[in-house]
Amino acid sequence: MSKENKIFVSCENANHICDKNQYKEASFWEKVKLNIHLIYCKACRKYSAKNTKLTNLFKDPKVISINQSAKDVMKEQLKKKMSEQK
């Protein structure tokens, strides 16, 4: 294997390493290869940025859901409105 193949990775491999890095499973060497790839590949930089954004959204979703009693009230109101439409 040539030296180029050890340092430079394809976009497919870079995306795989990016995914591994998202879950803290990438080795130090994989991170180095990913960062080298990101220097010259705009598409993979975009993929990596979106991956990071998605990870952050899942870590802190900031979603507030309503309680079950409020859901039940909404269901009853919906049923009532639907029966009125018939």
N, C-alpha and C positions, 0 to 999 in steps of 0.2 A: 504494500500500500504506500502510495506516495505521501510526502509531507503535506501537500495541499489537501488531500482527502481527510487528513487527521484534524486539520484546523478549520477548514471551510466545510460547511454543511449545506445540504440542499434546503430549500424552503420547507419541504415536507418534514425533514428532520428537525429543522428549527421550530416549526409549529409544535411538533411532538415534545421537544425539550421545553418549550414555553408552557405547554400544558402540565408537564411534570413539575416545572418550577412553581406553577400556581398552587400545587398541592405539597410543596416543600419536599419533593422527591428527586429533584435534579442534583446531580453531583457538581462539585466545584468545576471540574473540567467541562461538563455540559454547559454550565452557566457561562464560562469563558467563551466557548464556541458560539453560544447563542448571542452574546454581546458583540462578538466580532461580526456575526452575520447581520445583526441589526444595524450595524454601522453603514452597510452598503445596500440593504434591502428595505425599500420603503413599504412594500406590501406586508412584510413580516413585522415591521415596526407598528403598523396600523393594527395588525392582528394581535400583537402583544399588548398594545394600549387598550384595545377592546376587551381582551382577556382580563387585564388588570381591573378595568372598570366593572366587569361582570363579577369578579371575585369580591370586590369591595361592596357591591350591591347585595350580594348574598350574605356577607358578614354582618352588615347593618342595614336590613331591609326597610326600616322605618315604616312598617305597615301596621296600621291599627285596625283590628277587626271588631265587628259588633258582637255583643253577647247573644246567646241563644234565644233569650226571651224577645229581644228586639227583632231577631230573624223571624221568629214565630209570628209576631205582630205584622211584619211586612208580608209574610205569606198569606195571612188571613186577609189583609187589605187587598192584595193582588187577586186572590180568589173572589173576593166581593166585587171588585171592579170588573173582572172577567165575566162574572155571572150577570152583571148589569148590562154588559155589551151584547149578550145573547138575546 
